[in-house]
Amino acid sequence: MVAPPPIRLLVHGASGRMGRALLRLVAVDPRFELAGAITRAGGMVDGVRCLPAARIAAALPFDALVDFSLPAAFDTALEVCLQRGIALVSGTTGLSPAQCKALALAAQSIPLVCAANFSLGVAVLHELVARAAAALPNWDCHLLETHHVRKLDAPSGTALALGQTIAAARGQAPHYLSLRAGDVVGEHHVQFTGAGERLELIHRATDRDIFARGALEAAARVAGRAPGLYALGKLLLG
Ligand SMILES: NC(=O)c1ccc[n+]([C@@H]2O[C@H](COP(=O)([O-])OP(=O)(O)OC[C@H]3O[C@@H](n4cnc5c(N)ncnc54)[C@H](OP(=O)(O)O)[C@@H]3O)[C@@H](O)[C@H]2O)c1
């Protein structure tokens, strides 16, 4: 059987911690070919020549854009995907309500996968907290998230997404707590407390490659699909 042609990827936010992980993983994954890389100012990143964001329209043809940048950079990524009718996989967190609205609208024109956390473990954690919240609606519920000191948004996008899952299951959002400490990749700790007992569900990320791997899986599955907003859990697990 002839192997399908590689999926051409444009990496947006290539100089960041996530972007560098993506460049490294794409380089050794035969499913993909790097079509280009974008940073704010352009220049070289780990041997890859990057286009500045202002020149993104000049990027070579690509089949999916993988974006791990900042909210201020996100609109440009969405716009180029809309202009070309190409899939967008975005892990950028801290998007504004207007940006979330633009995403929902864009799903009518292009295939999209957006997730605050691309790890498989967190996809399963959503299922577990939904069950616990539905079974224990009157217990106190706290959600503590811990991340490295350079993370800008709080609570984390993952915490807010888990909070939405909890609220949908028990009609009430959890109490959020955020810690910024050292180089912690990411921890989410959901605690249900009743009289005399406590249930704790914890996810710890120790290697940020899990997010890059999840995003690449999403790109492989969503490139070329019909327009729509595809749920990560369904794409990865279903
Ligand atoms: N969904 C998930 O699973 C997941 C996991 C980890 C992180 N994240 C999120 O992913 C995002 C990136 O995280 P990170 O740790 O890689 O951040 P980072 O190290 O701060 O990198 C940010 C990247 O965005 C680029 N950028 C900033 N402004 C830009 C602009 N105007 N146009 C184009 N590019 C621009 C930066 O380029 P310059 O170097 O040129 O400024 C850099 O490449 C954050 O929102 C973070 O919360 C999501």
The ligand as an ORCA input file, in Angstrom:
! r2SCAN-3c Opt
* xyz 0 1
  N      -3.533     23.297     25.511
  C      -2.447     22.766     26.074
  O      -2.334     21.536     26.206
  C      -1.334     23.683     26.527
  C      -0.154     23.183     27.111
  C       0.868     24.070     27.429
  C       0.707     25.433     27.174
  N      -0.472     25.879     26.640
  C      -0.681     27.288     26.266
  O       0.006     27.485     25.029
  C       0.441     28.846     24.938
  C       1.948     28.877     24.697
  O       2.612     28.309     25.797
  P       4.217     28.351     25.914
  O       4.540     27.827     27.255
  O       4.824     27.697     24.710
  O       4.437     29.952     25.839
  P       5.756     30.781     25.531
  O       6.968     29.966     25.816
  O       5.572     32.094     26.222
  O       5.691     31.015     23.927
  C       4.772     31.913     23.337
  C       4.975     31.888     21.831
  O       4.018     32.777     21.233
  C       4.740     33.610     20.309
  N       4.102     34.919     20.154
  C       3.888     35.884     21.083
  N       3.296     36.952     20.549
  C       3.134     36.645     19.241
  C       2.582     37.341     18.135
  N       2.065     38.570     18.280
  N       2.532     36.697     16.947
  C       3.036     35.444     16.788
  N       3.607     34.743     17.788
  C       3.642     35.347     18.987
  C       6.113     33.775     20.914
  O       7.001     34.238     19.900
  P       8.237     35.209     20.284
  O       9.255     34.333     20.943
  O       8.694     35.716     18.951
  O       7.696     36.289     21.191
  C       6.352     32.334     21.366
  O       6.743     31.545     20.250
  C      -0.034     29.509     26.260
  O      -1.283     30.089     26.043
  C      -0.146     28.330     27.217
  O      -1.023     28.581     28.289
  C      -1.475     25.039     26.303
*
